[in-house]
């Protein structure tokens, strides 16, 4: 990996909206190839971070959480699963989820390598953020071991889930940062919009936490046998979860009003409206699964929505700032609310 000083001595080369640094170790790789590789790596990382949420949900909804009774082996002395009449497909579902963690690790390592070799001009903050997917994936693997060792105790399963949306959100920020620009970070919307987004992000995380508690009180324990559940009234916690969603929607509506009245950048408005669409869809699916008694397919759709919900919140936050160098026209137009910050 190159040092920041060495990276500063190389001039970034652009292909489309992505700029990369020339690589002395790969002189035949021009800006086109480097940009394409960077795009594949960062998109792949985000997709895998979202995918691991869905594969984990499939494990839970099929009752395959203890399909492999050991870790890292599927069974003691047996690394891969074997088909038996007693276990059925459960070991393969659980092992498939573990295998996706391996794929995710490859992309996380690739994000780190690409960031440090080709994207050093984007600043130290970008490089530090590129460490997060790998660290988070390693932490998830460790917690996954405890999930198995503690027989799917909800006190461990819930954090195991909650880390994934956070990683998906940070991976979204990395992706936006890849395309947005190479200058210092500066605010691209009025300060009051950023002030409203902070509670939106906090409430959004609370919504996810309450969602995991609702799941922890419900019928989908992750295994067909007797597994410890959260000792709370599922109806009461579901209503608290719904109230948090209503508060989130109200704060999001305030943000949209601010962005439209300020005629803020198109990217921020588009991201905010997509978050509205996802939130409404999640609400509809949530009520459907509640009144239908939590059928597995509807719950799985709700999990897909939860993954996209977290990424969309991060997308909105990343669009409230920009790393593009201001041109004369935009600087004059936005001088009332644009401030420069350190990377």
N, C-alpha and C positions, 0 to 999 in steps of 0.2 A: 504494500500500500504506500502511496506517495504521501509526503508530508504537506501540510498547508502551504509552506513556503515554496516548495517545488511546484505545487499546483498553481500558485499565484504567478509563477514565471511563464506559464503556458497560457495562450490565448484561447478562450472557448470558441468552439466551432458550432454553427447552428444547422439543424435540419428540421424544418417545420417550426414547431414551438419549443423544441428541446435543444438545449445547448450542452455539449459535452467537451471535456478536455482531451486533447490528443494524448495517446498512450504510447510512450517510447517502447514499451514491451510488445506492442501490437501495431507496428507502423503501417501495416497494410489495412488496418481497420480505420476507415474514414468516418466522418461525422454521420453519414447515413446509416451505416451498420451499427455504430455505437448508439445512436438514438433509437433505432429499432430494438436493439437488445435491451436498452434501459426501459423502453415502454413495455416490452414483454415481461420483464422482471417485476416492475412495479405493479402492472395490472395483475400479473399472476399472483403476486403476494396478496393483493387485496381480495381477489377471487377466492384464494385458498383460506384466507382469514374468515371470509363469509361462509365458505364451504364447510369448514370444521364445525361451525355452529350447527349446520344442517345435519352433518353426519353424526354429531353428538345427539341431536334430537332424534335421529333415526334409531340410535342405540336405545334411548330412553323409551320411545314409543313402541318399540318391538319387544321390550322387556329383555334386552340383550346385555344389560349392564354388567352382569356377572357371567356372561357367556364364556369369558376367559377368567378363570378364578385366580390367576397369578399375574405378576408383572415384573419384568418386561416380557417374560414368556407367557404364552397363552395358558398353558398348564405346566406344572413343575416338570422340568426336563423336556418340554415340548414347546418350541418357540412359535410355530405356526399352528393354526387350528386344524382339527380333523373332523370329518363328517361322521356323526354317530346318530343313531335313532333317538337317544335320550336328549341330546343337546340341540339337534336340528341345525338351523341356520344361525342360531344366536352367537356362537363363537366367531363365525365369519363376519357378522355385522360388527361386533365389538373390535375384531382385529382389523377390519377395514377402516374403522375410525382411527385406530392407532397408526395404520399405514399412511393415512392422509396427513397425520402429524409429521411423518418423515418427509413427505412431499413439501409440506409447508416449511419445514426446516431448510430444505434446499433453496426455496425462494427467499427465505429470510437471510440466508448466507449470501445469496446473489445480490440482494438489495444492499447489504453492507459492502460487498466488494465493489459494485458499480458506483455506489455513493463515494467511496473513498478513492477510487481510481479515476473516475471520470467526472464527478460532480463536486469536487472540492471547492470550486469557485462559488458555490451556492452558500458557503459560510459554515462555521463551526456548528451552529444550531441544527442545520440540516444533517450534518454528519452524526451528531449525537442522536437525533431522532431516528436515523437509519439503524441504530443499535437496538431500538425497542422491539421490532418484530422478532429478532433472534432471542433476546432475553425473555420476552413474553412467551415464546413458544417453548423454551426450555423450562420456564416456570410452570406452564400448563402441563408439560409431560410429567413433572414431579408431582403436581397436585393430582393428576390422573392416576398416578400410582397409589396415592393415599385414598382416592375414591374407591379403588378396588380393594385395598387392604382393609378399609373401614366399612366394607359392604354397603356402599352407596349411601352413606349417611348424608342427609340433606345439608348439614352444616359444612360439608366439603363439596358436595355437588353444586350448590349455589354459587360459591366463589369460582368454581371451575368454569361455570358458564359465563359469569359476569366479566371475567378477564377477556374473553373472546370479543365481545362487542367493543370493549375499550381498544383492543388491538386493531379491530376492523376500522374504528374511527381514526386512530393514529395513522394507519396505512392509507386511509383516504386523504389525510392531510399531506402525507408524503407524495401521493400521486398528483394532487393539485399543485403542490410545490414544484414538482418536476416540470410541469407545463407552464407555470405562471410567469416566472421571470427569475432574474439572478441578482436583483438589487437588494438593498436593505428592506426589511419589512416595514410597511407603513399602512396606516388605516385608510380604507377605501370607501368608507361610509361614514355617516355622522356618528359622533361619539355616543349619542343616546341609543343608537342601534346596537353597538357593541355592549353597552350597559344592559340592554334588554336580553341580549343573547346569553350572557353569563347565567342568569337564572334559568333560561331555557335549557342549557346544557345540564345544569344541576338537577332540574326537575326531570329531564329526560332520563338521567341515570337513576333517579328515584323510581321512575316508572318501571325501568328494567329490573331493579331490585325487588320491587313489589311483585312484579310478574314472576320472578323466580320463587318467591314465597308462596304465591298462589299455586304454582306448579308443585311445590313441596308439600302442600296440603291435599293435593288432588290424587287421582287414582294412578297416574303414570309415574310409578316409582323408579322405573328403569330395569326392574327385574320381576319375573313372575312369582317369586317367592315372597316371604315376609320381609319387608324392608322398613326401617324406621322412617316415619313421616313427620312433618312439622305439626306439632300439636296446637293448631289454631283453627278457628271456624273458617272454612273455605268461603262461605258466603260473605262474611264480614270482611275478610282480607280482599276478596274480589271487588267489593264496593269501594274500599279504600284505594285500591288500584285504579278503579274507574275515576274516582275523584281526582287523583293525581294526573290522569290523562286530561281531564277537563281543564285543570289549572295550566297544564302544558299548552293546550290548544289556545287558551286565552292569551298567554304570553306570546305565542307564535303569531296570533292575530295582531297584537300590538307591534311586533317586529315588522310585519308586512305593511302595516299602515305607515310606519316610520320610513321604510324603504321606498314606498311609492310616493309619499309626500315629498321626500327629498330627491326624487328621481335618481336614486342610487344606481350603481353599476348594474348592468343587465345580469351579469353572472350571479350576483347576490340574490336578486329577485327570483331568478329561475330556480336556484337552489332552494330558496325558501318555499316556493310554491310546490316543488317536488316533495319537500318535507310535509307540507299540508296534505298532499295526495296520499303519501305513505301512512300518515297518521290516521286519516279518515279510513283508509282501507284496513288498517290494523284494528281500529275501533269496531268496524263492521264485523270483521272476522272474530274479534274477541266476543262480541255479543252472540254471534252465531254459535261459537263453541260452548259458551256458557249455557244457552238455552237448549242445546242438543246433547248436553251431558258429556262434553269433552271427547268427541270422536277423534281417533288418531289422525286422520287425514287433515281435519280442520286445525287441530293443534299444530301439526307440522307446517301448515300454511302460516299460522301465527308466528312460528319460529322463524320462518323466512322473513316475515315482516319485521320481527325484532332485530334481525341481523341488518336489514336494510335501513331500519329506523336509526340505529346507532351510527351507521356510516353516513346517512343523510344529515344528521345533526352536525357531524364533523365537517361535512361538505359545506354546509351553511357557514359555519365558523371560519373556515378557510377562505371563503369568498368575501368575508367582511374586511379582509386585509388583502394586500397585494405585495408582490415582490418585483413588480414591473417598474422600470425607471419612468418617472412621470415626464410626459412630453409637455411642451409649452402650453398647448391648448387645454389639456386636461388639468394641468397644474393651476391655470387661471380659473377654470370652471369650478374646481373642487377645493380651492384654497380654504374655504370656510370649515372643512371638516377633515382634511388630510394632514396627518402628522407623521413624521419620520421617527422610526424607532431603530434600536440596534438589532442586528441579526440575532 
